[in-house]
Amino acid sequence: MRESYKPVYSDEYQNHQIFSELETYIEFYENLSFSILSFATPGLNDILNIDTYLYRSMKSTLHSIQMVLEYGAINDAYSLLRKYYDSVTINIYLILYLEDNSTIENFIVETISDWIKGNKELPSFKEMAKYIKNSNRVSEINQLLDLDKYIKIRDRCNNHTHANSFYIMLLNINDAYVEKRVNLLDQFSHDIRNLFIFHIAYLFFIKDVYMASSDYVDSLDYGLKPEEEMKYWVSPFVQTVFDEVIGKERPDIVDKIKQNTSLNLS
């Protein structure tokens, strides 16, 4: 008989901050995927903007995390967190690789075009992570992010994905007694917040045009003459996460981003 959906009913668990945080991340990727539709992806002609699909996929993964956490399956949530980590890495790698290899002579980057067509796989996670780490374009943010810390998050995700202990397996049973189950949400919240900041920080360094307000272009579309300053306005939803997520957690990254973007971040 199929088990009905039974969330964990502990008030302390259900009211944990992770659920409101996930709503923030989900809303961010929904808004971002819509706002970048008009940007063409360099090095490809198969698709208008590949990133909009990646962000929609990330939104779905985060929504899945939300549902399994509500059910109490922390083990599965970490497996999905690894998928989110993979998606973030793929997105950063693709932006860097396509812009590094797209030229007038090499208008189509065949390796990525073949991946879109299903004819070829992307490099391994380790190879993509190494490419990002070695990119001069993000060397400053690499130093601030302390990439070794993210290896520990990856290890935690892998431990849950492969059920590397009996205790970890128990975390997938929502009515099994696990001491301090709520405390595990604190760790999960910390891990996913760090990965979200990781992603946004890189985007500001390699694709800050994605973070810009659409007011300038919208004015042109309506036949109006926009003020030059409007080019540097930030989308309100971006400013919100910049203040409420990155600003509260990593003011050092806030300072570094402000030094390296032309956008008027408050």
Secondary structure, DSSP 4 states (H G I P E B T S, - for coil): -PPPP-----HHHHT-HHHHHHHHHHHHHHHHHHHTTTPPPTT-SS-S-HHHHHHHHHHHHHHHHHHHHHHT-HHHHHHHHHHHHHHHHHHHHHHHHHHHH--STT-S-HHHHHHHTTSSPPPPHHHHHHHHHH-GGGHHHHHHHTHHHHHHHHHHHHHHHTT-SHHHHHTT-TTS--TTHHHHHHHHHHHHHHHHHHHHHHHHHH-GGGGB-SHHHHHHHTT----GGGGGPBPHHHHHHIIIIIHHH-HHHHHHHHHT--S---
